[in-house]
Amino acid sequence: MNWTTIIDTNGQDKQVLDTVLKELILDHIHDMIFIMKVEEGPSFMYLYINESAKRYTSIQHGDIGRLLEEVVSFEMATDLQEKYTQLVQKGESVTYQDTFFHTNGNQVVNESILTPIKDGYGKVEYVVSITRDITSSILEKKKLVKAKERYKSIIEHNLDAIFILDGQGVIKESNGAGSSLTGYSKENLVNMKIYDLFHSQNEKLLTESLIQTLSGTPSTIDYSLLLNEAGEEKITQLIMVPIVVKEKCDGCYIIVKDITKHHEQNEMIHYMALHDQLTGLWNRKALDDHVPLIIHNMEERGIELSLLYLDLDRFKFVNDTLGLKGGDRFLKKITERLVTLTNEECLLYRQGGDEFIFLLKNSGFEDTKTKAKEVLALFIDPFTIDEQEFYISPSVGISRYPEDGYDSNSLIQKAAQALFEVKEKGRAHYRFYQTHMKSSFPNYIIMEAHLRRAIEKGELYVHYQPQVNLATGTIDSFEALIRWNNRKFGFVSPALFIPLAEETGLIHQIGEWVLEQVCMQLQKWLNKGYKTVRVAVNISPKQFLQEQLVDTIDFYLSTYNLPASCIEIEITEGAMQDTQQTLKMLRKLKDLGVYISVDDFGTGYSSLHYLKRFPIDILKIDQSFVKEIGMNQKDSAITTTIIHLAHSLGLEVIAEGVEREGQVDFLKEANCQKAQGYFFSKPICPKEIEQQQFVLM
């Protein structure tokens, strides 16, 4: 039975049509089905609608037998009339889509297929319309299109080059970054093999990674050389990802990142980490890296190693003369000479500042001595900076492997100890490390570390030595003397730690601390009702050159509400070599109102000259003269002369280091005003001073 036969019958056949189509097929189809009879005009009459059509439209069973324009709205009838008429005229199927809004407000997209049913003469008598809701399909297509566009954007706008390969490693597609990296156009890249883009040395690794990726497992290559169209090498990193379609690998993506700049930066960072920026020599870190490797290689052959620690003598004066930039230029010139001694067996490092280290591989004792002499010989001729000749010498300390150590730290430490010995005994020569050097040098370094924390740990304190009026036996002045009791070294002599403080710059901090301690103590005595006394505070040459010295003294006098006359600033002749600077500073101190004394008088070079010009109040006769009074005629004469000279200039005189009664008698007879020393009292703490009533009511 065909459609034409069924529809051509009237009553009985129509019933068959209704039964077969309705019950067996049409009413169970989800799509909406409409059968229209073509009338004259043409016009179209509803002949059949299935259950889905009734469910999703307003057309019901009662509309069967009615014309199109009698059932639907005018706009819809007009639109459908046009499409049905087109079908009747052409006799061919028509497909179209229309959009409308459901009663729930959602937009719905339908797709309809109009199929003509013809009679035996080819005339269209019926139209079958099958309408399907394709909203979800449309949305899915839009999602797919959007996803595709996103994917395309990710690929095309990626900063890294991306190539799509087939199973044979042939490029099928690339992005813009691929062209930028390789220099080839997209068109030229297509059908090139990926191997054509990389250095031949990477072929094996590239093949292994491709095989792994095409088998379904991603792979990476951290370092690969790509050759662009111009033949330039680019250092790249590769990530390979398989393209899997229906559980089958259909090629792969290769993401190529250009890491050339990053690699160069890492190389530069590595270079800078191991080289001195000023001279370009290896640095201390490089030395620490090299020594273990060199020793490891030498151990197998039983070969010796020597380390020469070189320090430039008095280079500070070069910096003072030329400035830091000039000093740097000087160091570069020195480096140029030192480099002339280097070779595969002789390596040169800059330790820092004006210190250099030679590492001599396969060098015996005599060979090392020869090299040390060659180093010293490099400094015989002067260095010329800005047309001015400068002479400078090095001191060299030497240690040897394996006698003196098994690592860089030990060897450097031993060489530094030998260098310290060179500095102590004249400079400008070399010494090998010897075991007796252990006793002094390490303590010197450790002592500095302890001294730096002495104030905060409360290890420093001040004692006071009375200065006795020889005519009356009374005391109205003291000298403040710093003491250090360290938990490691015990009581440390000022003769040891004061020079260390001077050398390291700690003297500024320590000197200011002493000044404040003295002011605090004077305030305590005044608050207890004791009479005003004067305390001498030693000022080092380095402190004396500080511009803020006067302001510092004034600050503590004001802070503790003290008259300036209770402080005596004690300086040495060595601090007064710069006449103009000294005169300027002394005048400021006198304007402040403090007393000024000169310590160790008679041991300097310009005593009479500055006595005439400088505003000084007190002379202190050095104990080296006082010690020989009565036993050495010259010292006795010098002491008498100093006392008479001071009196003629209106200065007070204090003799130091008085230990015997005969010295006291001599000083009294010479009319020396005051004396201090163990004959009267050793330096004692404030509490003892109060107990012995050195400070009277």
Disulfide bonds with the S-S distance in Angstrom:
none
